[in-house]
């Protein structure tokens, strides 16, 4: 049982039989896609509210 932990303590994480984090790198997220999505949201938020 783990009471408290931070991300820096995690080297490998397995959930539902799949490796999610290996060598402290998140494998389940496409960083390029996330960055593109965030940029689009930021541009939309910059526009005046009408």
C-alpha positions as CSV (number, residue, x, y, z in Angstrom):
1,X,0.0,0.0,0.0
2,X,1.3,3.5,-0.9
3,X,0.3,6.4,1.3
4,X,2.0,9.2,-0.6
5,X,4.2,9.5,-3.6
6,X,5.3,12.1,-6.2
7,X,5.8,11.7,-9.9
8,X,9.6,11.8,-9.4
9,X,9.3,8.6,-7.5
10,X,7.7,6.7,-10.4
11,X,10.0,5.0,-12.9
12,X,7.4,2.5,-14.3
13,X,3.6,2.4,-14.1
14,X,1.4,-0.4,-15.3
15,X,-2.3,-0.1,-15.4
16,X,-4.9,-2.5,-16.8
17,X,-2.0,-4.6,-18.1
18,X,-0.5,-1.8,-20.1
19,X,2.7,0.1,-19.5
20,X,1.8,3.7,-19.1
21,X,5.1,5.1,-17.9
22,X,8.5,3.6,-18.7
23,X,11.8,5.2,-17.6
24,X,9.8,8.3,-16.4
25,X,8.4,8.9,-19.9
26,X,4.6,8.9,-20.4
27,X,3.9,6.5,-23.3
28,X,0.1,6.9,-23.6
29,X,0.0,10.6,-24.6
30,X,0.9,12.0,-28.1
31,X,2.7,15.2,-27.1
32,X,2.4,16.7,-30.6
33,X,-1.4,16.2,-30.5
34,X,-1.7,17.7,-27.1
35,X,0.4,20.8,-28.0
36,X,-1.6,21.3,-31.1
37,X,-4.9,21.1,-29.2
38,X,-3.6,23.5,-26.5
39,X,-2.4,26.0,-29.1
40,X,-5.9,26.0,-30.8
41,X,-7.6,26.5,-27.5
42,X,-5.3,29.4,-26.6
43,X,-6.0,31.1,-30.0
44,X,-9.7,30.7,-29.4
45,X,-9.4,32.2,-25.9
46,X,-7.5,35.2,-27.3
47,X,-10.4,36.2,-29.5
48,X,-12.8,38.8,-28.0
49,X,-16.0,37.5,-26.5
50,X,-19.0,38.6,-28.6
